[in-house]
Amino acid sequence: MNVIEARGLTKVYGGRAVVRNFSMTVAASDIYGFVGKNGAGKSTVMKMICGDALPTAGEVVLFESDRAAAGAAGAAGPDEGGVRRIGVLIEEPGLLLNLSAYRNLMAKALAWGIVDGPARCEEVLRLVGLSSVGNKKVRGFSLGMKQRLGLAMALLGSPDVLLLDEPFNGLDPEATRAMRNLIVRVNETLGITVVVSSHVLDQLDRMATRYGVIADGRMVREMTAEEVAAECRSSLRVRTENPARALALLEEAYPALAFKAEPDGAIVITGDYDDGAISRLLAGAGEVVRELSQDHRDLEEYFVELMEGGAQYV
């Protein structure tokens, strides 16, 4: 089941479209890595999904639910029932610094009419690892502790989906790792679908099951983690005196591998290859090997290429 479907979303502020004809699909149980440069429109998209901003055009469908269509501008935000099933941490957690962590949670529990609020507040404090400081004022919390409390606030209503906007911002390595592990834990143990935007790509790489890349307000591409891994896997670059013959030899010997002939005569090989075996095969066939080098596509480089390539066509 798809828990989020954004269809042709557009959002205009002050005559400028910050999101344009944007579409996105998030399936149940995903950890969806939402990638884009600053100002690309990530936060605006997340606000439209959770109902904090109304689309200028397009629609948001949550949990494949039916709901009344369109407002005056022909746009439709998410239905209210669906919004209640979403926990949100966008930009900064809205915390009352002079209150304790527990009282911050209780204030939200009372506002939301959560049944058995005190027990639920204690439960989410344990979940995010803040039980021991639940009665301390938030003013003295580190940034990492505030982010964890913000996540506890998002979890308070027992959501089915979490929207987390840059949850690693400003965190030191230890706090970043703790936040990542917490996100994975709520996904795996509680079955909560997570949409997380972040510039910390190595952290997304450790947890995301699917990705969406946004550039200048438009979706460039959605892909699975397996597809990203395939795009970024190592390749072998081979140059010989007779590229056409070398390519024929390799294709016959290794039908499971992928081969690409480059304009400069090089052959790029991807798949589960053995560079030593390839070198011996060519040498044994009398081919003079001029180059045999491995290349690994960096994850950051890959996403930057997608973002910059997508921006060219906006």
N, C-alpha and C positions, 0 to 999 in steps of 0.2 A: 504494500500500500504506500502511496505517496502521501507524506504528511504536509508537504509544502509544494504548491505549484504557483509560481509567479508567471503571469501571462501578459506579455506586451506592456510591462510597467513603464510609465513615464512620470517623472516628477519635475515640475517647473517651479523655480524660485526666482522672483524678480525678473521674469522674462527669460531666464536661462534654464535650459533643461540639464539637470544634473544626473538624471537617469533617463535613458531613451530606449524604448521598445525592448525592455529587458525581460528575459524569460529564464526561469530556473526551476529545477525539479529536485526535491530532496525526498528520499525514500526512508521509510521507517527503519530505525536502527543505524542509520548512517552516522559517521562522524564526518561532516562535510566541511572541508577546508575551503574557505572563501578568500581568494587571493586577488589583490589589486593594489596599485599605488595609492598614496595619500591623495584624497580628492577624487578618486575614481568613482565613488558613489556607494561604497560598501555599507556605510552606516545608514545612509538614506534608504537603501533597499531593506535593511533589517528593520528600520523603523516602520516602513510600509507593511512588512510582514506581520509585525506584532500590533499594528493598529495605532502606533504613535504618530503616523503621518498618513494622510489620505492620498492615494495616487491621483495625479492629474488625468491619467488615462491608464487603461489596463485593469487587471484584477488579480487578487490574491485568493487562492482556494486552499483551505487548511483541512487536512484529514479527509480529503476527497468529499467534503460535505457539500450539500446543496444549501444555497442561501440566496437571499434576495439580491437582485442585480442592482447595479449601477446607481451612482449618485447623479447629481445634476450634470457633471462634466462627462458622463459616460464611463466613469471609473468606479471600481468597487474594491473597498478594503476588505480585510478578513472578517468573517462572521464573529459575533461576540462570544459565542460558545467556544469556538476554536481558539480565540485569543486567551481565554481563561486556562487553556491547556499549554500555554507557552510561558516559560520562564526567561527573563531578559536581563542581560548585563551589557548595556550599550554605553560606550564612552567611559563614564565613571560611576561607581556605585553611589547611589544617593543615601549617604549615611549621616546620622546625627551625631556629631563628634562628642558632645557632652553626655551622651547616653552610653550605656554598656552595649556590648554585642547582643546580649539577650534582649534588652529593652528595645533595641533597633528592630529586632525580629518580631517582638511582640507588637510593636506599633503597626507593622505591616499586617500581622496576623489579625489584629482587631479591625483594621481598615478593610481587609478582604473577607472578614467573617469566617475565618478558618476554624473548623470544629476542633476542639481540644488543642487550642493554640499553644499553651505552655509545653505540652508534651511534644508537639511538632517542632517547636523552636529548639528544644533540647536535642531532638533527633538530628536536625540539620547541623547544629553546632558540632555534634559528634562526627557526622559524616564528613565535614570539611576540616576536622582536626582542631577545632577551637573551643572544645569543652572546658579546658583548663583556664581559659581567659574570658569565658562567657560573661562574667560579672565585672570585667574591667572596662573602663571607658575607651571608646574607639579612638579618642584623640591620641592615645599613646601607642596605637598599633603601627606596625611597619606597613609599607605599601603591599607586601605580599599578604599580610594578615587581612588588610582591608579588601584586597581582591578576593580572598577566600570567603570573607563575610559577605561580599557582594554576591558571590556564587551561592552562598547559603540563602540569601534573600531570594535569589532567582529560583531556588529549589523549594522554597517554603510551601508553595501551593501544589506540590506533587505534580509537576508538569510532565507532559509527554515529550516536549521539545524544549531545548535550551538554545537561545541565541546569545552568543558570547562575542563581543566586539573587542578585539585586541586585548585579550585577558593577560598576555605576557608583558605588556608595556611596562617598562621601568623596573621589572623584577630582576633580581640577581639570579645566577645560574641555579642555585639551590631552590629558590622560590619558584622559578620557572619549571624545574623538574617536578616539584610537588604539585603545581597547578596542572601540568600535563597529566600526571598520574591520576589526579583527582577526576579530571575530565574523562579519562579512559574508564575509570572505575564506575562512575555514574552511568556511563553508556553500557558497560558490560554487565554490571550487577543489577541495575535498576531498569535497563532497557530504554533509557532516555536517548532520543535522537538529538544530536548536537550539531549546530551550525557555528563554526568558529572562524572568525576572520583574524588574520595575523600576518605580520611581516617576518616573523621568526619561522622561516621555512623548514629549518631542520627539526623544529618541534612538530610542525604539521606532518612532516614526513614520517615521524614516529607513531602517529595516531590516526591520520585521516584515512578513510576508506574511499571517499570520493572527493573530487575537487571541482570548483567553478572559478574561472578567471574572468575578472571584469576589467575593462579598459574604457575610460571616459564615459562611464554610464551604461555601457552595453556588455552583454555577456559575450566573451570571446569563444570560450569552449568549456564544456563539462566533460569530465573523464573520471575513470576509476583509478584507484591507487595502482592497480596492476598495469593499466595503460601508461601511467606516468613512469613507472619503473621500466617498462619496455622502451619508452622514448629516451630514457636517461641511461640505459644500460651501456656497458662498455662495447666498443667496436674495434675492429682490427683494420688498419689501413695497410694495403699491400701495393707495391709498385714493382713491376717487372719490365724486362725489355720487350716482351710480347704480351701486352695486356689481354688481347682477345683470346689467345691460346690459354693464358693463365686462368681467365674467367671460365672457359669451357672445362678445363681440368678440375677446377674447384667445384663448379656446379655439378659435375658428374660424381665427384668423390663425396660431396657433402650436400645432398639434396635437402636436408632439414635446415640448413643455414640460409640467411638472406644475404644477397649480394647486390651491390650498387656500383655501377661503373661511373666514375667521376670524369668531368671534362678533361682533367689533366692526365688521364690515363690510370689513375689509382683505382683500386678496387676496395670498397668499404664492406666489411663483413660483420654481420651482427648475428647473435644467437649463442648457443652453447658451444663455442669453438675452442680448439686447442692450438695455440699459435705455433707450438713446436711441431705438431703434426703437419700443419699447413706448410711450414717452412721446409720440412723434409719431403713432403709430396712434390712441391715445386722444384726443389733442388734435384730430386730423383728423376724428374721429367726433363731436366736440362734447362729449366728456366732460371735466369739470373735475377735474383731478388735484389732490387735496389733499396727498397724500404719495407720495413715490417715494424709497425708501431701501433701501440694501443692508445685509444682515446676514450675518456670517460666524460660524458656530458653532465655537467654540474646542474643540480636541481634548481639553484637560484638562476643560473644562466638560462635554463629552459623556460622558467616562468617569466623572466624578464623579456625573453624573445616573444612569448605569447602576448604579453601585455603591450609591448611596443608594436608588434605586428597588428594586433587588434585595433590599436589607437589610430593607425594609418587609414583605416577604412571607416572611421566614425564621421 
